[in-house]
Amino acid sequence: MMTDEPRLSHIGASGEANMVDVADKNDTVRVATAEGFVRMLPETLALIREGNAKKGDVMGTARLAGIMAAKQTSNLIPLCHPLMLTKVSVEITEDAELPGLRVTAMAKLTGKTGVEMEALTAVSVACLTIYDMAKAADKGMEIGGIHLLEKSGGKSGDWRR
């Protein structure tokens, strides 16, 4: 039975989980960008900004954790393909309106499958690292807003939030 309804690519005909076969897909440049935030007390943000957190450089450590996490995505998400990423960047900026830190990650490669999960994983782990490093000062921090901003490449083309 043919249908025009979208279907989940990782679900087989009987409802079982499957890894998608990408062997016949064309190699294209694929880029994805995601973002999220960590909301915190203004005093905690000041502590991080001034470099006075007990565990050290919060933003530098979180940036590195995000990059490392992107490279490990297939070990964390069961049906993700292991990828040869050519670029991962993580930017962490102050957002006075939260107040807190906004995390943006970009993942890139030339290959047969997209890098959305790698960008989302980078943001998630960077946010968790910020929480871990500053929790002694502020256990009430909130991680949120994690979402895909845009992706390009592949058969489905470009997408932007």
C-alpha positions as CSV (number, residue, x, y, z in Angstrom):
1,M,0.0,0.0,0.0
2,M,1.5,3.3,-1.1
3,T,1.1,6.4,1.1
4,D,2.3,10.0,0.9
5,E,2.5,10.2,4.7
6,P,6.0,10.6,6.1
7,R,7.5,7.5,7.6
8,L,10.2,6.9,10.1
9,S,13.3,5.7,8.3
10,H,14.6,3.7,11.3
11,I,11.4,1.6,11.6
12,G,11.1,-1.6,9.6
13,A,7.8,-3.0,8.1
14,S,7.2,-5.0,11.2
15,G,7.9,-2.1,13.6
16,E,11.4,-3.2,14.5
17,A,14.3,-0.7,14.8
18,N,16.8,-0.8,12.0
19,M,19.9,1.0,11.0
20,V,19.3,2.8,7.6
21,D,21.3,1.5,4.7
22,V,23.1,4.5,3.2
23,A,25.3,2.6,0.7
24,D,23.5,3.8,-2.4
25,K,23.3,7.4,-1.3
26,N,25.5,10.0,-2.9
27,D,28.3,11.7,-1.0
28,T,27.4,15.3,-0.4
29,V,28.7,18.1,1.9
30,R,26.4,18.0,4.9
31,V,26.3,20.6,7.7
32,A,24.0,20.9,10.7
33,T,23.7,23.5,13.4
34,A,22.0,23.1,16.7
35,E,21.6,25.2,19.9
36,G,20.5,25.1,23.5
37,F,20.9,27.0,26.7
38,V,21.7,26.7,30.4
39,R,19.7,29.2,32.5
40,M,21.3,30.1,35.8
41,L,21.4,32.7,38.6
42,P,23.1,36.0,37.6
43,E,25.7,35.3,40.3
44,T,26.6,32.0,38.7
45,L,27.0,33.6,35.3
46,A,29.3,36.2,36.9
47,L,31.3,33.4,38.6
48,I,31.8,31.7,35.2
49,R,32.6,34.9,33.4
50,E,35.2,35.9,35.9
51,G,36.8,32.4,35.8
52,N,36.1,31.7,39.5
53,A,34.3,28.4,39.2
54,K,35.8,25.8,41.5
55,K,36.4,23.3,38.7
56,G,38.1,25.8,36.4
57,D,37.4,27.1,32.9
58,V,33.7,26.3,32.5
59,M,33.2,27.5,28.9
60,G,36.5,26.1,27.6
61,T,35.8,22.7,29.1
62,A,32.2,22.6,27.9
63,R,33.4,23.5,24.4
64,L,35.9,20.7,24.3
65,A,33.3,18.2,25.8
66,G,30.8,19.2,23.1
67,I,33.4,18.5,20.3
68,M,34.4,15.2,21.9
69,A,30.7,14.2,22.2
70,A,29.9,14.9,18.6
71,K,32.7,12.5,17.6
72,Q,31.1,9.8,19.9
73,T,27.5,10.1,18.8
74,S,27.3,6.7,17.2
75,N,28.4,5.2,20.5
76,L,25.6,7.0,22.3
77,I,22.7,6.9,19.9
78,P,22.0,3.2,18.9
79,L,21.1,3.6,15.2
80,C,23.5,6.5,14.3
81,H,26.2,5.7,11.8
82,P,29.8,6.2,12.8
83,L,30.9,9.3,10.8
84,M,34.2,10.8,9.7
85,L,33.4,14.4,10.7
86,T,35.5,17.0,9.0
87,K,34.6,19.9,11.4
88,V,32.9,20.4,14.7
89,S,32.6,23.7,16.4
90,V,31.0,24.7,19.7
91,E,30.4,28.3,20.6
92,I,29.3,29.4,24.0
93,T,28.0,32.9,24.6
94,E,26.5,34.8,27.4
95,D,22.8,35.6,27.2
96,A,21.9,38.2,29.7
97,E,18.1,37.8,29.1
98,L,18.1,34.1,30.3
99,P,20.4,34.8,32.3
100,G,22.8,32.1,31.3
101,L,24.9,30.6,28.5
102,R,23.7,29.8,25.0
103,V,25.5,26.9,23.2
104,T,25.6,26.6,19.4
105,A,27.3,23.6,17.7
106,M,28.0,23.0,14.0
107,A,29.0,19.6,12.6
108,K,30.2,19.0,9.0
109,L,31.3,16.2,6.7
110,T,31.2,15.0,3.1
111,G,29.3,11.7,3.2
112,K,26.2,9.7,2.8
113,T,24.3,10.6,5.9
114,G,23.5,13.8,7.8
115,V,25.1,15.3,10.9
116,E,22.1,16.6,12.8
117,M,22.5,14.1,15.7
118,E,26.2,15.1,16.0
119,A,25.3,18.8,16.3
120,L,22.5,18.0,18.8
121,T,24.8,15.7,20.9
122,A,27.5,18.4,21.0
123,V,25.0,20.9,22.3
124,S,23.6,18.5,24.9
125,V,26.9,17.4,26.3
126,A,28.3,21.0,26.4
127,C,25.2,22.0,28.4
128,L,25.6,19.1,30.7
129,T,29.2,20.0,31.2
130,I,28.3,23.6,32.1
131,Y,25.9,22.2,34.7
132,D,28.5,19.8,36.1
133,M,31.1,22.4,36.4
134,A,28.9,25.1,38.1
135,K,26.5,22.9,40.1
136,A,28.4,23.6,43.3
137,A,27.3,27.3,43.0
138,D,23.8,26.7,41.5
139,K,22.0,23.4,41.6
140,G,18.9,25.1,40.2
141,M,20.3,25.6,36.7
142,E,18.0,24.7,33.9
143,I,19.1,23.1,30.6
144,G,16.7,23.6,27.7
145,G,15.8,24.8,24.3
146,I,17.9,22.1,22.5
147,H,16.9,22.0,18.9
148,L,18.2,21.9,15.3
149,L,18.6,25.3,13.8
150,E,19.5,24.2,10.2
151,K,20.8,21.5,8.1
152,S,22.1,21.3,4.5
153,G,23.0,18.6,2.0
154,G,21.6,15.2,1.2
155,K,18.6,14.1,-0.7
156,S,16.1,16.0,1.5
157,G,18.0,19.3,0.8
158,D,18.3,22.3,3.1
159,W,16.1,22.9,6.1
160,R,16.1,26.0,8.4
161,R,14.0,26.6,11.5
